[in-house]
Amino acid sequence: MTADPQWVPTEADLRNAVITDFGAFIARRHNVPVDDYRALWRWSVADPDAFWQAVWDYFDIRSATDPGPALAESSMPGAVWFPGATLNYVDQVFRNARSDRPAIRYVGEDGADVAVGWDELRSQVAALAATLRDHGVGVGDRVVGYLPNIPEAVIAFLATVSVGALWAACGQDYSAPAALDRLGQLDPKALITADGYRFGGKEHDRVDAVRHLQAGLPSLALTVIVPHLRRESEVGDATTWAEATGRDAALEPVAVPFDHPLWVVFSSGTTGLPKGIVHGHGGVLLEHLKSLALHLDVGRDDTLFWYTSPSWMMWNFQTAGLLVGATIVCYDGSPGWPTTDALWALTSRLGVTVVGTSPGYVLACAKAGVVPARDHDLTALRAVGSTGSTLPAASSLWLAHNVGRNIPVMSITGGTDVVSAFIGGARTVPVWPGELSAPCLGVAVDAFDESGSPVRGEVGELVVTAPMPSMPVSFWNDPDGRRYHDAYFDVFPGVWRHGDWITITERGTVLMHGRSDSTLNRNGIRMGSADIYQVVEKLPEVAEALVVGVDLPDGGYWMPLFVVLVDGLELDDALQDRIRGAIREQASPRHVPDDIIRAPGIPHTRTGKKLEVPLKKIFQGADAARSVDRSAVDDPALLDWFARHGRTAAQGG
């Protein structure tokens, strides 16, 4: 911890921030002293019913029926929000329609630069919604996307939810089998896709993958294909984007209950298929309006660019910029091509006011000697967001020195589970390097020790002790709610345990220490180790494998794959290439490990579970004797090998 903040809000920041106006609204309504952020946060978690009602009223969320009380039932799981409300996410979006600014700016590696106006957005959403209805898509049905980050993805999402259907998507860097593992669970009626994507100066044709998806989704009544790489793309029995959106139709969003499913987002665990997390219309509306406007201070005059893809919940978060009338940026490409500073060049060119990136990209810029403020005009930029992993103090200071000392760095942490942040920043809160400024409004964050007692100044489990409206409605294919309960509430009953190690400091800031479970988290994209095992352990040369994700002290992330080979084989370059190639083709490039290391065996519990979590702790510096009970391990000698080899490799990585 450092003594001095790297950024302190000015009087103008304090006066003009949206959150300041919201605080005044609260003070008038409830006659409570909320003259600074900490006081406002304390009130928001002490009286969640009043706080979320205030968010509803401040943003003038409209219901077709009497919404009822804000928090009718506060149990976790099982909280009930606005039980009488009927609304639609899309209604809130198009209340912001205007003619003087575009809704979407699209840029691509090929030089494309397209502005999509609000009228055009409405027209295409309405037309695609009518096409979906013509093919039997209605309330409760599923529409899936296999798309790059292009405006058509946003249009498809809005059209889908306008008719009361559920949206789910993944980017085209996922192989067809990996996409099917996710989207195939939903038995979708429609697939919206593209013929390929661009990344790192290369075009990636995905027509064959689209055909594979069609064959694996027998429930499809409609496929719509976007000719993204070329003017025409031949896919059997597919409707072109132009045909699907080329008609005149009225936009008529269906009013649905508050917790009616809006989308399914996928977060992989360590075993089985990726789990589908279902969020509702109303909960997402409340949470995203709060997060975008009150925390990031984004409004109608802003251009929001968060580097993301449809595979990541930050795509959903950025799309929510439309809820507050901002212009959002869709970018199909690499943040570091053709030069490392490509993201900063785009930020300058588009007049971006709030840009979001990752600690990995910041570290790459620092290593490459990039100086964005010197080489690009960043005068429009008001804030930099960072998520995906812990932003080290050195990287935070690098942003201050090389992007702008007057620009706050808002490092946030949250997850697919709530499609938002638990902890982050605000325009009225100082920024200390290496620390997250404060728990977010309405989020009752705490740090618990193993006994469930709050701790301060030491490492504990990140928990949330009161419900949030964007907590999942359910998991997909979890009719009795058991998987949902076990994912978050099995350790501390009635308390959400998220799976991160944190320290809450005496000044109320938060230090992040990485995942406390075995979920891989590379650049903000959670991946399941099962995705990798399914590929690697099918290879005839590999007897067994183990993968872990290790947060490094410099902000990097090391993801090694340990393999046990069939007797008599060596891990030569040819076999390593084969393993990497199989993972790239059958999972995605993001799943490819940083290193492949031959191991003498894989340690398990007595019941056969791989020791991913204890080994990750050991690699990050924990004492091996305290990380695992050796008597519970099938081959304790293997722990010594991993402690020796794994920790050495991590320190060198």
Secondary structure, DSSP 8 states (H G I E B T S, - for coil): --SS-SB---HHHHHH-HHHHHHHHHHHHH-----SHHHHHHHHHH-HHHHHHHHHHHTT---SS----SEEE--SS--EE-TT-EE-HHHHHHTT--SSS-SEEEEETTS-EEEE-HHHHHHHHHHHHHHHHHTT--TT-EEEEE--SSHHHHHHHHHHHHTT-EEEEE-TTS-HHHHHHHHGGG--SEEEEESEEEETTEEEE-HHHHHHHHHH-TT-SEEEEE--SSS----TT-EEHHHHH-S--------EETTSEEEEEEE--SSSS-EEEEEEHHHHHHHHHIIIIIIS---TT-EEEE---TTSHHHHHHHGGGGGT-EEEEEES-TTSSSTTHHHHHHHHTT-SEEEE-HHHHHHHHHHT--HHHHS--TT--EEEE-SS---HHHHHHHHHHT-TTS-EEE-EEETTTTEEEEE--TTS-B-TTSB-EE-TT--EEEE-TTS-B-SSS-EEEEE-S--TTS-SEETT-TTSHHHHHHHSSSSTTSEEEEEEEEE-TTS-EEEEEESSS-EEETTEEE-HHHHHHHHTTSTTEEEEEE--EE-TTS-EE-EEEEEE-TT----HHHHHHHHHHHHHHT-GGG--SEEEE-S---BBTTS-B-HHHHHHHHTT--HHHHS-GGGBS-HHHHHHHHHHHHHHHHH-
